[in-house]
Amino acid sequence: IFSTRLSVFGKAFFYFAMQPSGVWRIVSGVAVQETPGLGLTLVATQDVNAGEVVFSEAPLVEVPLQWDHETAVKYADVPLEAAMQVMELEGLLSSNEAREAVLQLSCPTFSEEESPAIVTRCQEAARWLCERVGAVKSHYPAEDVMVKMALTFEANAYYFKGTHQALFLHSSHVRHCCAPNTVFTSAEERLRFVALRHIACGEVISANRLRQTHLWSTPRRTAILWQSRRETC
């Protein structure tokens, strides 16, 4: 693993990159930048025409949404409602690089009053891992840190390949927008963002992060977006 210094709009950023077997990469044409009122966002570093690929990225961690028999047996004693979060945490804890990566991503503040299901699932997953394997795997972080990691995954994950939920390093900084400038698809084991219109250099990259929004009313879409990602649109 190596670090690279990149200067964007007079501001310096450090990225990490790994070999093809890893997950972190320098992404051509985009960079993370602090945007007033929005925090860290992904911005275009060159003009992009409609229909062009803005960037693509391999997942940091991906978790299947449907289990096969082997997976079901492996997680048979995990509380059912927290099984997905256990798998997410195991993926994030599989290497020091993945763990450090997720802790650098934005983790919104979820309250038990407004998002009780999400908070409870993440707490139960962290507690189960601490009780069952924490003593064996001494490199595992404290329970509260694992809760934060699980919440970060929940807030930033993408629906991937039609079969998985996945977390991405750079794509996590793409802003949700109901009238976005890109649309994302899965192609060749990567998440790919395609421009819906001309995107100027310096413009914040946005995408519709919610699924099936055409079936939802505006109030429902707004509520789900806030409960699941702590974002507004």
C-alpha positions in Angstrom: 0.0 0.0 0.0 1.3 3.5 -0.8 0.0 7.0 -0.4 -0.3 9.7 -3.0 -0.6 13.4 -2.6 -3.1 15.1 -4.8 -3.7 18.9 -5.0 -7.2 19.9 -6.1 -8.3 23.6 -6.2 -5.4 24.5 -4.0 -6.2 22.0 -1.4 -4.1 18.9 -0.8 -5.5 15.5 -0.2 -3.8 12.1 0.5 -5.2 9.0 -1.0 -4.2 5.4 -0.5 -3.8 2.9 -3.4 -3.4 -0.8 -3.5 -2.6 -3.4 -6.1 -5.4 -5.0 -8.2 -6.1 -7.5 -5.4 -6.9 -4.6 -3.1 -9.7 -2.1 -3.1 -8.3 1.4 -2.8 -7.5 3.2 -6.1 -6.7 6.6 -7.4 -9.8 7.4 -9.5 -9.1 9.4 -12.7 -11.3 12.4 -13.3 -12.6 12.9 -9.8 -11.4 13.9 -6.4 -12.7 14.4 -2.9 -13.1 18.0 -1.8 -14.6 19.9 1.1 -17.7 21.7 -0.3 -19.2 24.5 1.9 -22.5 23.3 3.4 -22.0 19.7 2.1 -18.8 18.4 3.7 -16.6 16.1 1.8 -17.9 15.5 -1.7 -16.7 14.0 -4.9 -16.1 16.6 -7.6 -15.2 16.4 -11.3 -11.6 17.4 -12.1 -12.4 17.7 -15.8 -15.4 18.4 -18.0 -17.5 15.4 -18.8 -20.0 15.1 -21.6 -23.4 13.4 -21.3 -23.1 9.6 -21.8 -19.5 9.5 -20.8 -18.2 7.4 -17.8 -17.3 9.8 -15.0 -15.4 7.1 -13.0 -15.7 3.5 -11.9 -14.6 1.8 -8.7 -14.2 -1.7 -7.2 -15.9 -2.3 -3.9 -14.3 -2.1 -0.5 -16.6 -4.7 0.9 -19.6 -6.5 -0.6 -22.2 -8.6 1.1 -24.7 -10.9 -0.7 -28.4 -10.0 -0.2 -29.4 -13.6 -0.6 -27.7 -16.5 1.2 -26.7 -19.9 0.0 -26.9 -22.9 2.2 -23.2 -22.6 3.3 -23.7 -19.0 4.4 -26.9 -19.8 6.2 -25.2 -22.6 8.2 -22.2 -20.4 9.0 -24.4 -17.6 10.5 -27.1 -19.9 12.0 -26.7 -18.6 15.5 -26.5 -14.9 14.6 -29.7 -12.9 15.4 -31.6 -12.9 12.1 -32.2 -9.2 12.0 -28.4 -8.5 12.5 -27.0 -11.1 10.2 -26.3 -8.8 7.4 -24.5 -6.3 9.7 -22.3 -9.2 11.1 -21.2 -10.0 7.5 -20.5 -6.4 6.8 -18.4 -6.0 9.9 -16.5 -9.2 9.2 -15.7 -7.9 5.7 -14.5 -4.5 7.1 -12.5 -6.2 9.8 -10.8 -8.6 7.4 -7.8 -6.2 7.0 -6.3 -3.2 8.7 -6.6 -1.2 5.4 -10.4 -1.9 5.1 -10.9 -1.0 8.8 -9.0 2.3 8.5 -10.8 3.1 5.3 -14.3 2.8 6.7 -13.4 4.9 9.8 -12.4 7.7 7.5 -15.8 7.8 5.8 -18.6 10.0 7.0 -20.8 8.4 9.7 -24.0 10.3 10.2 -25.5 10.5 13.7 -28.3 8.0 13.9 -30.7 8.3 16.9 -32.6 5.3 18.3 -35.7 7.4 18.2 -35.6 8.2 14.5 -33.8 5.1 13.2 -34.4 2.4 15.8 -34.1 -0.6 13.5 -30.8 0.5 12.0 -29.2 1.3 15.3 -30.5 -1.9 17.0 -29.2 -4.1 14.1 -25.7 -2.6 14.3 -25.5 -2.8 18.0 -26.6 -6.5 18.0 -24.0 -7.3 15.3 -21.2 -5.6 17.2 -22.2 -7.3 20.4 -22.4 -10.7 18.8 -18.9 -10.4 17.3 -17.4 -9.2 20.6 -18.9 -12.0 22.5 -18.2 -14.8 20.0 -14.9 -13.9 18.4 -13.6 -10.8 20.0 -11.5 -12.7 22.5 -10.0 -14.8 19.8 -9.3 -12.0 17.3 -7.5 -9.5 19.5 -7.2 -7.1 16.6 -10.9 -6.4 16.6 -11.8 -2.9 17.9 -14.0 -2.1 20.8 -17.8 -2.7 20.5 -18.6 1.0 20.1 -16.1 1.3 17.3 -17.7 -1.6 15.5 -21.2 -0.1 15.9 -19.8 3.1 14.2 -18.3 1.0 11.4 -21.6 -0.8 10.9 -23.6 2.4 10.8 -21.1 3.9 8.3 -21.7 0.9 6.1 -25.5 1.3 6.3 -25.3 5.0 5.5 -23.0 4.7 2.5 -23.6 1.3 0.9 -24.8 0.9 -2.7 -27.1 -1.8 -4.2 -24.5 -3.6 -6.3 -24.8 -6.1 -9.2 -28.5 -6.7 -8.3 -27.4 -9.2 -5.7 -25.2 -7.5 -3.2 -24.9 -4.5 -0.9 -21.4 -2.9 -1.2 -19.3 -0.1 0.3 -17.0 2.0 -1.9 -14.3 4.4 -0.9 -14.8 7.2 -3.4 -18.4 6.5 -4.3 -19.4 7.1 -0.6 -18.7 10.8 -1.2 -21.2 11.0 -4.1 -24.1 13.2 -3.0 -27.7 11.9 -3.2 -29.9 14.0 -5.5 -33.4 13.2 -6.9 -32.4 15.1 -10.0 -28.7 13.9 -10.3 -26.0 14.5 -12.9 -25.0 10.8 -13.0 -26.6 7.4 -12.9 -24.7 4.4 -11.5 -24.7 0.8 -12.8 -22.7 -2.3 -12.1 -20.3 -3.4 -14.8 -17.3 -5.9 -14.7 -17.4 -6.1 -10.9 -17.2 -2.3 -10.6 -19.6 0.5 -9.8 -19.7 2.8 -12.8 -21.1 6.4 -12.9 -22.3 7.7 -16.3 -23.0 11.4 -16.9 -26.7 12.2 -17.5 -25.7 15.7 -18.8 -22.7 17.8 -19.2 -20.7 18.0 -16.0 -18.3 21.0 -15.6 -14.9 20.7 -13.9 -15.4 21.4 -10.2 -19.0 20.3 -10.1 -20.2 18.0 -7.3 -21.0 14.5 -8.5 -24.5 13.4 -7.6 -26.7 10.3 -8.0 -30.0 8.9 -6.9 -28.9 6.7 -4.0 -32.4 5.3 -3.3 -34.0 2.4 -5.2 -37.5 2.3 -6.7 -38.1 6.0 -6.0 -40.5 6.2 -8.9 -42.9 4.1 -6.8 -42.7 6.3 -3.7 -44.4 9.6 -2.9 -42.2 12.6 -2.1 -43.0 12.5 1.7 -42.1 8.7 1.8 -38.9 9.2 -0.2 -37.8 12.1 2.0 -38.5 10.1 5.2 -36.6 7.0 4.0 -33.7 9.1 2.8 -33.4 10.7 6.3 -33.9 7.5 8.3 -31.5 5.5 6.2 -28.8 8.0 5.3 -29.4 11.1 7.3 -29.6 13.1 4.0 -32.2 15.5 2.6 -33.1 16.3 -0.9 
